[in-house]
Amino acid sequence: MPALPPADTLTVGFAHAAYQLGAEFAARRHPARFFEVRTLDALRSRIAEADVLVVSGLWRNDLVQTAGRLRFIQSISAGTDQFDRDLLARSGIRLASAQGANERAVAEHAMALILSLSRQLHLARDHQSARRWRPMIGERDRREDEIHGKTLVVVGLGRIGLRLAGLARAFGMRVVGVRRRPDPSAPVDAVVPPGRLREVLAEADILALTCPLTPETEGLIGPGELGALKPGAFLVNVARGRVVVEDALVEALRDGRLAGAGLDCFHEEPLPPGSPFWTLPNVVVTPHSAGETRRYETNVVDILMENLDRLGRGEETLRNGLC
């Protein structure tokens, strides 16, 4: 692929509903011009100007038709299932993910959901809102629990999964990773292939999903997998909503086979007001915010700057390059 135009003739477009990426880029004093949009309509109106586009949720594949100058897309997110890679390759547009930009944040968020469910912090908040002092509980299986010695099954041992495994082991948990390729160096107690998923689910006190959404992982956790979980287990999903069959999850939560779930992602986002997840007392809902921190813009623009330098030199290899 030829090098990008000279930096002082380059136009970079930032497209996100909330993140302040333009301000972060301006602080780096890069000579490129840039614009920033916050809606899909605004992106459609200006995409023809962009040599480089920094985008995630606002992307639509039909934008390629009017993006005549576009040569590189820097995804704002680690997940890139919204991009048609074949279409981009045919159009001469490179793509790189933001993998690593939020790995600490997402792993910490998953750990926070595990602790919240185990210590029943969501119920404590409900009691606080009702100004109710909950009495001590005689029934053991209704009390808060400890996670030391529990088994955590992590589906997807990428950067986020490995960081979560390290946090969990610091709490004294036993960690089993599910990964397509064996990795004996992974900081876990065991690693098994996806074909053994149901087998290890029977051991899981907590199931955490940190895998990407692919044809192999879509619907991975369905009725059979939920039924295979140890009774009273928790499920934490910081991957993608479609990794889980939602109707089956709702049923398992309602009938008590699952003790609870911490969910950061859903099939439909924003989560519709009528979704049962809002009102299930054993569910903690967060608005796909696991990766959001005060450092996120800095982390993404760090990756962008490195890739702009590489493309400016005509290099083929990008940081987190996908096509």
N, C-alpha and C positions, 0 to 999 in steps of 0.2 A: 504493500500500500504506500502511495506517495506521502511525503510529509504534509502536515497541515500548512495552510498559508502562514506567512510570517506573523509572529505574535501580535505586532501592532496593527495588523489588518484583520485580526480574528474577532468574531463575535460569538460570545458565549451566552446561551439562554438558560436561565434558572426557572424551573417550573415546579412549584410546590405550594400547597394551600396555606402553609404556616411557617415553615422553616425560613430563617433569615440568612439564606445562603449568599445572596448578593452582597450583603454587608461584610460577611466573612471574606468573600473573594476580594472585595475592594481593599480590605485591610492588608492583603498580601501584595498590593501594588503591582499586580500583573498588568502589562501594557494592553491587553485585549479589552475591547469594548464589551459591555454586557447589558442584558436586560433581564427583568424579573417579572414573572406573571404568576397569578394565583388561582386561575380558573382555566378549565379546558377551552372555553371560548376565546379567552385571551391568548392562550397558547396557539390555537389554530390561526389566529390573526397575525402572529408574529414568527411562527416557526420558519418561514421562508428566509428570515434574516440570519438564522443560526448556523454556524459551522460546527458548533459543539452544543449539545443539549444536556443539562443536568436535570433528571426527571425520574419519577417512579410512578406514583398512583395516577397522575394526570395523563400518562402515556396511552395513546390508542394507535394501533398499527396502521390505520389508514392515514395517519399524519405523514407517513413516508411520501405519499403522493404529492404533497406540496412542500416538502423539505428538500428542495433542490440543492442547497449548499451543505446540507448536514453530512458530516463525515465521522462523527464520534458521539456516542451517547454514554455518559457516565450515570449509571443508575444511582439513585439516592439510597436505595435499600439493598440489602444482601440478596433478597429474593428477586428473581428476574423472570418469573413465569408469565408476566404480562407482555413480554417482548417476543415477537416472532423472529427467532434468530435466522432462520432461512431467508426470510424476507429482507432482513437487514444485510445479510451477507450478499444477496443478489443486488442490493442497492448500493453496495460499497460503503456501508456504515459499520464502524466498529462499535463494540459494546463491552463495557466493563461493569462489574458489580461493585457494591460498597461492602463486600464481605470483610469482616473484621472491624468495621466502623462501630458496630454496636454489640460486639460479642460479649464484652464485660457487662454491659447494661442488661442484655437479654438474659444472660446466665444469672445475674443478681436478681432480676425480676422473677425468674422461675423459682429461685430459692426463697424469695419473699412469699410467693404464693404457697409453696410447700409449708413454710413456717406459719403463714396465716391460717391455712386449713388445719394444720396439726394443733395449733394453739387456739383455734376457734375465734380469731380476732374479728372475723366478719360478723359472727354472732354477738360478740362483745360490743361492736359498733351499733348493731341493731338495738341492743339493750340500752346503750347510752342514749340513742335517739329517743327511746321510750322512757328514759329516766328510771330504768328498772335495775335494781341490784339483784343479780342472780344469786340464789342461795347455793351453798355447797351441794355437790351432786353425789348421791349414794351409789347410783348405778355406774359401775366402772366403765362400761363401753360407751357411755355418754359424755365422759370427761375429756378434757384436753389430753393430748398425748405428747410423748417424747419421740424425737426422730432418731436418737442414738440407737444403733443396732438394727434399724429398719432397712429394708431392701428397696433401693431405687433402681428402676429399669429406665434407661435413657435410650430412646429410639433416635439415632442420628448422632454419631460421634464426630461431628465436625468441630469447628472452633467453639461454637456455643456449647455443644454437648460436652466437650472435654472440660471447658471451664466450669460448667455446672457439676460435673463429676468431681472436680477438685474441691469445690465448695462443699458438696455433700460429704465427701470423705473427711473434710475438716470437722464436720459435725458428728463423725463417727458412724456414718451410714455405710452399708455395703452397696456397691454400685455395680450393676451389670449393664454393659453397653450392647446395643444391637447395631451392627454395621455390616455392610456388604463385604468389605475387604478386611480381613483380620489385621489387627494392629497390636502385637504383643507389648509394645512400649506404652500403650495408653494407660493413664493412671486410674485404672478401674480394677475391680476384683475378677471380672470375667468379661469376655467379649464373645458374642454369638452371632451367627448370620441370621438374616431375616427369616429363613426357613424354620428357625427354632423360636420365633417370637412367642407363639402361644405357650410353648413349654416354659419359658422364663416368666411369662405373665402370671403364671400360677404362684410364683414366688414374690411378686411385686406388692409391696405395701403402697408404693407410689409409682405411677407411670408418668414419665415426662417425655413430651414430644418436642424435639429440637431439629427435626429433619427438614430438608427442603420439600416443596411440593413438586412432585414428578409424576409421570404416569404410574410408576410403581408404588408411590406413597399415597396417591389419591384414594380415599376410602380405606386406608390401611387398617384403621381401628373401627371395626364394625361390630355387629352383634356377637359374632363368634369370639372376637378378641376381648370384648368387654365381659362376655360370659366366662372367659378363661381367667380373668383377673381374680386374685385372692379376694374373697368377700370382705367388704369394708375398706377397699383400697381407695386412694385418691388418684385423679387424673389431672395433669397440668399440661396445657397446650400453649406453647409459645412459638409454634411452627407456622402452620397455615390452617385455616378453618376446615378446608376440604380434606385434610388428612383424616378427619373423624367423620363418621356417619352420624349426623346430628340427631336424627330421630331416635336412633339406637341409644345414644348417650343420654338423651332426655329420659327415655324409658328406664335405663339403668339407674339414673339418679332418683327418679320418682319411686321406684320399687325398693330402693335401699341396697341393691347389689353393690353400688358405688357409694362410699361415704360422702364424697364431695368432689368438686372439680374447680380448678382455677383456670379460667379461660381468657386468653388475650386476643384470640382471633376466631372468626366465624365465617360461615359460608357467605352471608350477606353482611356487608359493612357500609354504613353504620348499622349496628344491630337494631332491627325493627322494634318499635315499641311493643308489639304483640308477641315477641319472642318469649317462650317459657323460661329462658335462662335468666331474665330479669327478676323473676319472682320465686325461683327455686331457692329455698333457704340454705341449701348446702352448696351453693355455687358462688364463687367470687368472679365478677366480670370486670375486666379492665379493657379500655377502648383501643386495642392494638397499639398500646403505648410502651410495650416492653423495651423497645429500642430507643426511646426518647430520653435524652438527658441534656443538660446544659452544654455538654461538649459535642453534641452530635454534628452541628455545622462544621466545627473545627475538624473533626475526624473525616467527614466526607470531603471537604475541600483539600485536606492533606492528600487524599487519594487522587482527586482531580488534578492537583498541581503536578504530582508525579507523572500522571499519564499525559498531561499536556506537554511536559518536558520530553517524554519518550516519543510522542507523536511528532513533536517539532523536529526531532532528530531523525525521523523516518524509521524508527524502530518498529519491529513487528510484535515484540512481546510487551504486553501491557500488564500493569498490576491488576489482578483479578480479571484479566481479559477473557472474554467468552466467545467472541467472533470478530 
